[in-house]
Amino acid sequence: MIQQSLRSVTEVTAGSRKKRQIVYVCFVESCGLDPHAAKGRTILFQTTAKDTEAIMAGQKIRIRLKAYDHEVIDSSAKKIVETVTRTGAKVAGPVPLPTEKNVYCVIRSPHKYKDSREHFEMRTHKRLIDIIDPTPKTVDSLMRLDLPAGVDISIKL
């Protein structure tokens, strides 16, 4: 049922309330309803699983991964791609995005000797994965996927 799909899609984007609202609005719009009229109201859908698949068929899920360690992010991306291909959806990626490099300059001495400094850098590696035509089985398998703690995941529909 669509209501179950909505619940599972909302759980995938668990995190901030804003993300859940974005998923809800996109899902309500894809059902042909006005999201502003549906705001603050409980909407009950009575449809079959075929209707759910028809609604999910035209959508695309975009997953952005961020991590400080490139090996961890590559292994996580590989797990996601394997899971999605196993469920029968198409995958585009992982696409390596530009690495963000932050350099911090610190004076070595606590009081003087300003000429003696140390430079530290922090690199943030990013990957992008697009899931084309996801099925409800794909969403469920992504929810159950265990990924390392050092990977930040953001999911958009």
Secondary structure, DSSP 4 states (H G I P E B T S, - for coil): -HHHHHHHHHHHT-S-HHHHHHHHHHHHHHTT--HHHHTTS-------HHHHHHHHHT-EEEEEEEES-HHHHHHHHHHHHHHHHHHT-EEEEEEEEEEEEEEEEEESSSSS-TT-EEEEEEEEEEEEEEEES--HHHHHHHHH----TT-EEEEE-
